[in-house]
């Protein structure tokens, strides 16, 4: 399974970006899709998660500013980011949990850089 992330870039404080991630390959279902981020010198942290039933969960630091959504027909997940702050600067990774032959697997995308200037 391959995850292709896109949509990162440079934006000013208060700006918006929309990240996209599409999954391809062989699997039965994608039961969860998530966005993580990793800033220089920091550990990778969970930003937002969405299940196959569209239940969502957000890190406290992004609640009210970021929105996660998915398109099951396209096997894609999106992260709409608004009110961006310099502390949101990081490499953003998408993550997908899939099932195949009754087993579960987790996959990571390659990451997309988000830089918020002050």
JORAZI-V526289 format. One record per residue. N is the residue number from 0. RES is the residue in one letter. SS is DSSP state (@ for helix, = for strand, . for the rest). OMEGA is omega in whole degrees, 0 to 359 (NA if undefined). D_LAST is the distance of its C-alpha to the last C-alpha in whole Angstrom. Layout:
# JORAZI-V526289
n: {N N}
res: {RES RES}
ss: {SS SS}
omega: {OMEGA OMEGA}
d_last: {D_LAST D_LAST}
This chain:
# JORAZI-V526289
n: {0 1 2 3 4 5 6 7 8 9 10 11 12 13 14 15 16 17 18 19 20 21 22 23 24 25 26 27 28 29 30 31 32 33 34 35 36 37 38 39 40 41 42 43 44 45 46 47 48 49 50 51 52 53 54 55 56 57 58 59 60 61 62 63 64 65 66 67 68 69 70 71 72 73 74 75 76 77 78 79 80 81 82 83 84 85 86 87 88 89 90 91 92 93 94 95 96 97 98 99 100 101 102 103 104 105 106 107 108 109 110 111 112 113 114 115 116 117}
res: {X X X X X X X X X X X X X X X X X X X X X X X X X X X X X X X X X X X X X X X X X X X X X X X X X X X X X X X X X X X X X X X X X X X X X X X X X X X X X X X X X X X X X X X X X X X X X X X X X X X X X X X X X X X X X X X X X X X X X X}
ss: {. = = = = = . . = = = = . . . . = = = = = = = = . . . . = = = = = = = = = = . . . . . . = = = = = = = . . . . = = = . . . . . . . = = = = = = . . . . = = = = = = . . . . @ @ @ . = = = = = = = = = = = . . = = = = = = . . . = = = = = = .}
omega: {179 176 181 180 179 174 179 178 179 182 178 176 182 182 183 173 175 177 178 177 180 179 176 180 185 176 178 176 170 187 177 174 186 169 173 174 179 176 179 178 182 176 175 182 178 178 183 181 174 181 178 177 178 169 184 177 184 169 181 185 183 181 180 180 183 176 178 178 179 176 185 180 181 184 186 175 183 174 176 183 178 180 186 181 178 180 173 179 183 166 182 182 171 185 180 172 183 172 177 181 175 176 180 179 175 181 179 171 187 179 176 186 172 180 180 181 181 NA}
d_last: {37 34 31 29 25 23 20 17 14 11 9 6 5 9 11 14 15 19 20 24 27 30 33 36 39 42 42 44 41 37 37 33 30 27 23 22 19 19 16 17 20 20 23 23 22 23 21 24 27 30 34 36 37 34 33 29 28 24 22 21 18 18 21 20 17 19 22 24 28 30 33 36 38 35 34 31 28 25 21 20 16 15 12 10 8 6 10 11 11 14 17 19 23 25 29 32 35 38 42 44 48 47 45 41 39 35 33 30 28 26 22 20 16 13 10 7 4 0}
